[in-house]
Amino acid sequence: MGRILLRCLPFLFAALLAACSTVPREYQNPIIHADYSDPDVIRVGDQYYLVSSSFNNAPGLPLLQSPDMVNWTLVGHALPQLVPADVFARPQHGKGVWAPCLRYHDGKFWIFYPDPDFGIYVMTAKDFAGPWSAPHLLAAGKGLIDPTPLWDDDGQAYLLHAWARSRAGFANVLTLRRMAPDASRLLDDKGTVIIDGNKLPKYTTLEGPKFYKRDGYYYVFAPAGGVEFGWQSAFRSRSIYGPYEDRIVMAQGSSPVNGPHQGAWVQTPQGEDWFIHFQDKRAYGRVVHLQPMIWRDGWPLIGKDVGGAAGEPVLHYRVPVSGGVSAAPPTSDEFNGAALGLQWQWNANWQPSWYALGDGKLRLFSQARSGNLWDVPSLLLQKLPAETFTVTTKVDASGLSDGGVAGLVMYGADYAWLGTRRSDGRTQLALVSCYKADANCHEQQEAGVELPLPQVWLRMQVLAGGVTQFSYSVDGTRYTPIGAQFTAKMGRWVGAQMGLFSAGPAGHADIDFFRVSP
């Protein structure tokens, strides 16, 4: 009997492994703890594609791809430079690329994105990673935001969009326009308001629509109530022009996920339904969540079923597609390649003369500035990647001219930087802060240390809530904290950003690496 058991053990073990491998893994929300704001997601074949708003940062319109809706890879940006190019040559905080819409139609990818000051643009690409066509201004005008197209079964095409009160003077309504099927132009002179939030009890800031058709109904998924405290609604009608019934289909409820809304309905090849949306986390930006979704009596219910019409956000759930490989947008950069890592964005349209790569280093050429860093276009920035993390970099300031500064920055409406300051041929380490940078604050030096050499290691430890402690090292081993803790603060419609800079009348700084660790 014992010999039989011994012979069977390998087969039993293999069977056990096979059984375990079929048990679905769970994911944890947020699936991307970074500021990929206003996400829109589609599936083509067995791959999922995500695009998000990017405001004044360039390159804009980040492109992410995933095999399972949980593990996302940043594959590029659709918009190398913002248009009009001259306008965005300097930072336009809170302007630029607002909530985009991603679609796949007629054998190609489409992005419809709004600029609240110029109108709605459309771009196309055969391959999601690019190249993308130059932006075509489909609808010119101020205050047109959050576009979503629909190509109907009869060949007709439509564009639905919201309004920005700050530009149009009104909001809380969704307007439908007739559109040429190739999105080259609109076919009417004036749109039709098909959903008016002002006529619905307690509805404010109705925006961010996504247009779908299912089982003979036209559906509009749209958030309302504001990014921090709002909810997700769905609207349906048998006619594209309405009237539309409405229902709140996801709300915060008893969950800790505030303002859960604005995103995309996605369906797997097996027919399961999911919803991807954002949560506003202030200094961390609008982080991305994934919710299960079911249909009940012709209405979606998003998140956990708590017995009503509206679901509540889940904190964890089984993965939509098993067998995925762990992936996330990049953060660290050793600067060994021929190009900057895809995670980097500039504070405005960028110039090739601002930097160079070679010998495993990034050379940042100093750019002149007239005030604080708020309106400096040549800041090299990226999103905060987690609730807590540490950044370490090495700066060589020997190439800075007198009056030049360079270093590591935590950037937002308040900002702080730790870096080098060259004066009379000497290098000083400086911790500098600027509170209310968007109101033209003056930088204040919080602490300073004379450095024996122009090479220094800089570190930024980020704790819960964006609390940031800076430290430095002269040998790359022992780090000394410097100054008081600084609390990161969001920018205009974006989370805080971290990055590098070099400013001054001339010269340059060399950066050896930028390493992010949990």
C-alpha distance (Angstrom), angle and dihedral (degrees) to the residues before:
residue distance angle dihedral
M1 . . .
G2 3.80 . .
R3 3.81 91.7 .
I4 3.79 90.7 50.8
L5 3.80 90.5 52.1
L6 3.80 91.4 48.9
R7 3.79 90.7 50.9
C8 3.80 90.7 49.0
L9 3.80 96.2 47.7
P10 3.84 96.2 83.9
F11 3.78 90.6 50.8
L12 3.81 92.1 45.9
F13 3.81 90.2 49.0
A14 3.81 91.5 49.6
A15 3.79 90.8 49.0
L16 3.79 90.5 49.4
L17 3.80 91.0 51.0
A18 3.80 91.1 49.2
A19 3.79 90.9 49.7
C20 3.81 91.9 48.6
S21 3.79 92.3 47.8
T22 3.80 90.1 59.7
V23 3.81 92.7 55.5
P24 3.84 105.8 104.7
R25 3.78 116.5 -116.3
E26 3.77 119.5 -129.9
Y27 3.77 126.0 -124.3
Q28 3.79 126.0 -148.3
N29 3.80 124.5 -134.2
P30 2.93 130.9 -92.9
I31 3.80 91.5 48.7
I32 3.83 88.8 -168.0
H33 3.80 113.8 28.7
A34 3.79 93.0 -163.4
D35 3.79 137.8 90.2
Y36 3.81 101.3 -85.3
S37 3.78 90.6 145.7
D38 3.83 126.2 -161.0
P39 3.83 94.2 5.2
D40 3.77 121.0 -157.5
V41 3.79 118.6 -168.5
I42 3.79 136.8 -172.4
R43 3.80 136.5 174.2
V44 3.79 123.7 -131.4
G45 3.79 113.3 -178.4
D46 3.78 107.1 -39.9
Q47 3.81 96.2 -27.3
Y48 3.79 130.1 89.1
Y49 3.79 123.7 -145.3
L50 3.80 129.7 -160.1
V51 3.79 133.3 -170.1
S52 3.80 127.6 -179.8
S53 3.78 141.4 -173.5
S54 3.81 118.2 -88.3
F55 3.83 105.3 -179.0
N56 3.84 111.4 -163.8
N57 3.82 98.4 -10.7
A58 3.81 120.0 111.4
P59 2.93 131.6 -116.1
G60 3.79 88.5 39.6
L61 3.80 138.7 -164.5
P62 3.84 101.1 45.1
L63 3.81 114.7 -141.7
L64 3.81 119.8 -145.3
Q65 3.80 129.4 -178.3
S66 3.81 132.0 -164.8
P67 3.81 139.2 175.5
D68 3.82 93.3 -151.2
M69 3.85 111.0 21.1
V70 3.82 89.8 -111.7
N71 3.81 105.9 68.6
W72 3.79 111.3 53.3
T73 3.81 130.8 -170.4
L74 3.79 122.7 -160.7
V75 3.82 105.3 -131.3
G76 3.79 102.4 173.3
H77 3.80 146.9 -63.9
A78 3.79 126.4 -80.2
L79 3.81 95.4 -149.3
P80 3.84 114.9 53.0
Q81 3.82 92.4 -178.1
L82 3.79 130.7 11.6
V83 3.80 121.4 -113.4
P84 2.96 135.2 -95.4
A85 3.80 83.1 41.2
D86 3.79 96.6 -156.4
V87 3.82 93.1 51.6
F88 3.79 92.6 52.8
A89 3.80 95.2 44.1
R90 3.80 84.4 99.8
P91 3.82 126.5 39.9
Q92 3.80 114.5 -78.0
H93 3.78 99.5 -169.8
G94 3.79 114.3 -149.8
K95 3.81 91.7 5.6
G96 3.80 132.7 91.4
V97 3.81 121.0 51.9
W98 3.80 112.4 25.6
A99 3.82 126.7 175.8
P100 3.83 109.7 -26.8
C101 3.78 130.9 -159.0
L102 3.82 122.3 -138.1
R103 3.79 122.6 -156.8
Y104 3.82 139.8 164.6
H105 3.79 113.7 -142.7
D106 3.78 137.4 148.8
G107 3.79 92.8 7.9
K108 3.80 97.6 -53.3
F109 3.79 144.0 79.2
W110 3.79 119.8 -105.1
I111 3.80 130.7 -162.3
F112 3.78 119.9 -167.2
Y113 3.79 110.1 -170.6
P114 3.80 132.8 173.5
D115 3.76 130.7 -137.5
P116 3.82 104.1 -166.6
D117 3.80 91.6 -147.0
F118 3.81 99.3 46.9
G119 3.80 110.6 21.7
I120 3.79 142.1 -109.4
Y121 3.80 120.5 -29.8
V122 3.81 130.0 -165.7
M123 3.81 129.4 -154.8
T124 3.81 132.6 178.6
A125 3.80 138.3 -161.7
K126 3.80 137.1 179.2
D127 3.80 90.2 -147.1
F128 3.79 119.6 42.5
A129 3.81 93.4 -136.5
G130 3.79 89.0 55.3
P131 2.89 165.3 178.3
W132 3.79 92.7 -131.9
S133 3.78 124.7 -162.8
A134 3.79 119.1 -104.7
P135 3.82 112.6 -87.9
H136 3.80 113.0 -86.1
L137 3.81 115.6 -153.8
L138 3.79 101.4 -128.2
A139 3.81 98.0 171.5
A140 3.79 121.4 17.6
G141 3.78 120.3 -155.2
K142 3.77 146.3 92.6
G143 3.78 121.5 -83.8
L144 3.82 98.5 18.0
I145 3.82 106.3 137.0
D146 3.81 144.2 159.3
P147 3.83 101.0 26.8
T148 3.79 122.4 -165.9
P149 3.83 123.4 -179.8
L150 3.78 128.8 -151.4
W151 3.81 125.3 -164.5
D152 3.80 104.6 -158.1
D153 3.81 128.4 -145.3
D154 3.82 92.2 -105.3
G155 3.81 93.3 57.2
Q156 3.79 95.2 -101.3
A157 3.81 117.8 130.7
Y158 3.79 130.1 -150.1
L159 3.78 139.7 -175.1
L160 3.79 122.9 -149.3
H161 3.80 121.0 -168.0
A162 3.79 144.3 166.5
W163 3.81 131.4 -132.6
A164 3.82 135.1 -117.7
R165 3.79 111.1 -136.5
S166 3.81 90.8 -154.6
R167 3.83 89.8 66.2
A168 3.80 106.8 21.1
G169 3.79 98.9 37.5
F170 3.81 91.7 -125.0
A171 3.80 139.0 57.0
N172 3.81 142.3 162.1
V173 3.82 93.1 86.3
L174 3.82 134.2 98.0
T175 3.81 119.2 -140.9
L176 3.82 126.4 -156.7
R177 3.82 122.1 -148.2
R178 3.79 131.0 -175.2
M179 3.80 111.5 -120.3
A180 3.79 136.7 -166.4
P181 3.84 108.1 -107.2
D182 3.81 90.6 -117.9
A183 3.84 90.2 52.0
S184 3.79 90.3 -123.7
R185 3.81 93.6 129.0
L186 3.78 145.9 -11.4
L187 3.79 117.4 -100.0
D188 3.79 100.2 -147.4
D189 3.77 135.1 57.9
K190 3.76 95.8 -138.2
G191 3.77 133.1 22.6
T192 3.78 131.0 -130.9
V193 3.80 123.0 -119.1
I194 3.80 102.9 -129.7
I195 3.82 98.5 170.7
D196 3.81 121.5 34.4
G197 3.79 114.3 -170.5
N198 3.79 90.2 -169.4
K199 3.81 88.3 70.5
L200 3.81 93.6 51.9
P201 3.82 121.5 84.1
K202 3.84 113.1 -101.3
Y203 3.81 93.7 -7.5
T204 3.80 115.1 145.4
T205 3.80 131.0 160.7
L206 3.79 96.4 14.3
E207 3.82 103.1 -174.8
G208 3.82 144.4 119.7
P209 3.83 97.5 71.0
K210 3.80 124.8 -174.7
F211 3.81 117.4 -162.9
Y212 3.83 122.6 -143.1
K213 3.80 139.6 159.0
R214 3.81 124.3 -143.3
D215 3.82 133.1 165.3
G216 3.80 93.1 -14.6
Y217 3.81 94.6 -48.8
Y218 3.78 127.3 112.0
Y219 3.79 108.8 -137.2
V220 3.78 128.3 -163.0
F221 3.79 115.8 -167.6
A222 3.82 107.1 -161.6
P223 3.79 137.2 159.3
A224 3.78 125.7 -133.9
G225 3.78 139.0 178.8
G226 3.81 98.6 55.4
V227 3.78 134.5 -70.6
E228 3.81 97.6 -81.1
F229 3.80 102.4 40.2
G230 3.79 107.0 16.5
W231 3.78 136.5 106.4
Q232 3.80 142.1 -137.8
S233 3.79 119.9 -99.4
A234 3.78 133.9 -174.6
F235 3.81 126.8 -152.0
R236 3.80 127.3 -165.4
S237 3.79 139.0 -173.4
R238 3.79 138.9 163.7
S239 3.81 88.2 -133.9
I240 3.79 122.6 55.8
Y241 3.82 88.9 -134.6
G242 3.81 92.9 51.3
P243 2.91 153.1 179.1
Y244 3.81 90.2 -133.3
E245 3.79 126.8 -155.4
D246 3.80 115.0 -144.0
R247 3.77 136.2 -148.1
I248 3.81 134.5 171.9
V249 3.81 103.4 -124.4
M250 3.83 102.1 176.9
A251 3.80 132.2 23.7
Q252 3.79 136.7 161.7
G253 3.80 94.9 -105.4
S254 3.79 110.9 158.6
S255 3.82 93.3 -21.1
P256 3.83 123.7 105.8
V257 3.84 91.0 -126.4
N258 3.79 106.9 106.6
G259 3.80 124.3 -154.9
P260 3.81 95.2 1.9
H261 3.78 104.9 -168.2
Q262 3.82 153.0 93.6
G263 3.73 113.0 74.3
A264 3.77 144.4 93.8
W265 3.79 142.8 -63.0
V266 3.81 110.8 -130.7
Q267 3.79 129.3 -176.4
T268 3.81 126.1 -156.0
P269 3.83 121.1 -134.5
Q270 3.82 86.4 -103.5
G271 3.80 91.0 58.7
E272 3.81 99.7 -105.7
D273 3.80 115.7 144.1
W274 3.81 126.8 -135.0
F275 3.78 137.4 171.5
I276 3.80 127.0 -146.2
H277 3.81 118.2 -161.9
F278 3.79 143.1 149.2
Q279 3.79 137.3 -104.9
D280 3.81 119.7 -153.2
K281 3.83 109.3 -126.0
R282 3.80 98.8 172.8
A283 3.83 107.7 -136.8
Y284 3.82 90.9 24.7
G285 3.79 92.7 51.7
R286 3.78 126.7 -139.1
V287 3.79 106.7 -26.7
V288 3.80 123.4 -160.3
H289 3.82 125.7 -110.1
L290 3.81 132.5 -174.9
Q291 3.82 121.2 -145.9
P292 3.79 133.0 -173.8
M293 3.79 113.2 -120.6
I294 3.80 134.0 -162.1
W295 3.79 134.4 -177.2
R296 3.80 119.2 -124.3
D297 3.80 123.0 177.8
G298 3.79 90.7 -17.6
W299 3.82 94.7 -50.9
P300 3.79 130.2 103.3
L301 3.78 119.8 -120.4
I302 3.81 112.0 -161.3
G303 3.79 125.3 -157.5
K304 3.78 127.1 -8.5
D305 3.79 116.0 1.9
V306 3.81 105.1 -123.9
G307 3.78 95.9 171.1
G308 3.79 101.1 -88.9
A309 3.78 137.4 82.9
A310 3.81 92.4 -88.5
G311 3.77 124.1 64.2
E312 3.80 126.1 -147.9
P313 3.82 125.9 -127.2
V314 3.79 116.2 -92.6
L315 3.80 120.4 -136.2
H316 3.80 93.2 -153.1
Y317 3.78 136.1 4.9
R318 3.78 141.2 160.7
V319 3.79 114.8 -69.3
P320 3.83 116.1 -99.8
V321 3.82 92.6 -132.9
S322 3.80 121.8 25.6
G323 3.78 125.8 -141.5
G324 3.79 97.1 43.7
V325 3.79 121.5 153.9
S326 3.78 117.3 -125.4
A327 3.81 111.6 -100.0
A328 3.79 138.9 157.7
P329 3.81 137.4 170.0
P330 3.83 110.4 -76.0
T331 3.80 123.9 -100.9
S332 3.81 111.8 167.4
D333 3.81 122.0 69.9
E334 3.81 126.4 -170.9
F335 3.83 90.1 -173.3
N336 3.80 90.9 -131.3
G337 3.79 96.2 127.4
A338 3.76 134.6 79.9
A339 3.80 91.7 -106.7
L340 3.77 138.8 35.3
G341 3.79 117.0 -94.4
L342 3.79 114.5 -88.9
Q343 3.80 91.0 -114.1
W344 3.82 92.2 72.3
Q345 3.79 122.9 96.4
W346 3.78 130.1 172.9
N347 3.80 125.0 -128.7
A348 3.83 90.5 -114.1
N349 3.81 138.8 -9.3
W350 3.78 104.9 -34.0
Q351 3.78 135.7 -136.2
P352 3.85 124.4 -141.0
S353 3.81 87.9 -133.1
W354 3.80 91.4 67.8
Y355 3.81 95.4 77.6
A356 3.78 147.6 9.3
L357 3.81 134.3 -159.2
G358 3.78 124.3 -146.2
D359 3.80 143.9 122.6
G360 3.79 89.7 24.8
K361 3.80 93.3 -60.7
L362 3.77 140.0 105.6
R363 3.79 113.9 -132.8
L364 3.80 113.4 -157.0
F365 3.78 112.1 -163.9
S366 3.79 111.8 -143.0
Q367 3.79 114.5 -106.7
A368 3.78 123.5 -157.8
R369 3.78 119.7 -109.4
S370 3.79 132.1 -172.4
G371 3.80 100.3 -159.8
N372 3.78 139.0 -5.9
L373 3.82 123.9 -25.2
W374 3.82 96.1 -93.4
D375 3.79 94.9 95.2
V376 3.81 99.0 31.1
P377 3.83 107.5 120.2
S378 3.83 96.4 -162.7
L379 3.80 97.8 69.4
L380 3.81 109.0 126.2
L381 3.80 105.3 -143.0
Q382 3.78 144.8 171.8
K383 3.80 137.7 -177.0
L384 3.81 125.0 -88.2
P385 3.82 103.7 -101.8
A386 3.82 104.2 -158.4
E387 3.79 145.5 1.9
T388 3.81 91.2 -95.3
F389 3.80 129.3 17.0
T390 3.79 144.2 131.5
V391 3.80 130.0 -119.5
T392 3.80 122.9 -159.6
T393 3.79 126.9 -177.4
K394 3.79 138.1 165.0
V395 3.80 120.7 -135.2
D396 3.80 128.3 -166.2
A397 3.80 107.9 -160.6
S398 3.79 97.6 177.9
G399 3.81 90.2 107.1
L400 3.81 94.9 55.3
S401 3.78 118.2 108.7
D402 3.80 122.0 -134.1
G403 3.79 109.0 -68.7
G404 3.79 92.4 24.6
V405 3.80 123.2 131.7
A406 3.80 131.0 -169.9
G407 3.76 136.2 168.0
L408 3.76 153.0 95.6
V409 3.80 119.5 -32.8
M410 3.81 138.0 -166.0
Y411 3.78 98.9 -157.0
G412 3.78 133.7 -160.6
A413 3.80 140.8 99.6
D414 3.81 82.3 -47.6
Y415 3.78 114.5 32.8
A416 3.79 141.9 177.6
W417 3.78 132.2 -166.8
L418 3.77 136.3 -169.3
G419 3.75 114.4 -156.5
T420 3.76 151.7 112.3
R421 3.77 128.5 -61.3
R422 3.83 120.1 -164.7
S423 3.79 118.9 -148.6
D424 3.83 129.3 160.4
G425 3.78 89.8 -11.2
R426 3.81 92.8 -56.2
T427 3.78 128.6 111.9
Q428 3.78 122.2 -133.3
L429 3.78 126.5 -173.3
A430 3.81 110.1 -131.7
L431 3.78 133.6 -171.4
V432 3.81 107.2 -157.8
S433 3.80 131.7 -177.6
C434 3.79 134.5 -170.6
Y435 3.80 120.3 -169.9
K436 3.82 117.9 -160.0
A437 3.77 92.8 11.5
D438 3.79 88.9 171.4
A439 3.82 87.5 61.1
N440 3.80 92.9 54.0
C441 3.80 98.1 -98.3
H442 3.79 120.0 -178.4
E443 3.79 119.4 -117.8
Q444 3.80 116.4 -108.9
Q445 3.78 124.0 -159.0
E446 3.80 107.4 -131.1
A447 3.80 97.6 -177.3
G448 3.79 140.2 -6.8
V449 3.81 139.7 -167.4
E450 3.79 131.1 -172.1
L451 3.80 109.9 -120.7
P452 3.82 122.1 -142.6
L453 3.82 90.3 -145.6
P454 3.82 134.4 19.0
Q455 3.81 90.5 -115.1
V456 3.81 117.3 89.4
W457 3.80 139.5 161.2
L458 3.81 114.9 -130.6
R459 3.79 126.3 -160.9
M460 3.78 134.8 -170.9
Q461 3.80 119.3 -169.5
V462 3.80 113.5 -164.1
L463 3.79 118.1 -157.8
A464 3.80 132.1 -173.1
G465 3.79 112.9 -54.0
G466 3.79 92.6 24.5
V467 3.82 93.4 -74.6
T468 3.81 103.9 162.1
Q469 3.79 130.1 -159.9
F470 3.81 118.4 -168.2
S471 3.81 123.8 -153.6
Y472 3.80 138.4 167.3
S473 3.78 142.1 -154.4
V474 3.79 134.0 -158.7
D475 3.82 93.9 -161.9
G476 3.82 103.7 33.7
T477 3.81 91.6 -115.6
R478 3.79 111.8 68.3
Y479 3.79 116.3 49.2
T480 3.79 125.1 -160.4
P481 3.82 120.5 -157.7
I482 3.77 114.0 -126.5
G483 3.80 128.6 -160.6
A484 3.77 130.6 -17.1
Q485 3.78 124.1 -48.7
F486 3.80 117.0 -83.4
T487 3.80 124.0 -148.7
A488 3.80 114.4 -137.9
K489 3.78 115.7 -126.2
M490 3.77 130.7 -159.0
G491 3.78 122.6 -110.5
R492 3.80 125.9 -136.1
W493 3.84 105.9 -47.0
V494 3.82 89.5 -25.6
G495 3.77 136.3 85.4
A496 3.77 123.5 -110.5
Q497 3.80 115.0 -74.5
M498 3.78 132.6 -149.0
G499 3.75 127.4 -148.1
L500 3.78 152.9 105.3
F501 3.78 137.2 -65.2
S502 3.78 143.8 176.2
A503 3.80 120.1 -162.8
G504 3.77 134.3 173.5
P505 3.78 145.4 90.7
A506 3.82 94.0 -67.3
G507 3.80 142.9 -28.6
H508 3.76 131.9 68.7
A509 3.79 145.5 -110.9
D510 3.80 125.4 -133.0
I511 3.81 119.2 -140.4
D512 3.79 116.5 -159.7
F513 3.82 98.4 -167.6
F514 3.80 144.7 -26.7
R515 3.82 110.6 -139.3
V516 3.77 126.2 -174.8
S517 3.80 120.1 -167.6
P518 3.81 133.4 175.8
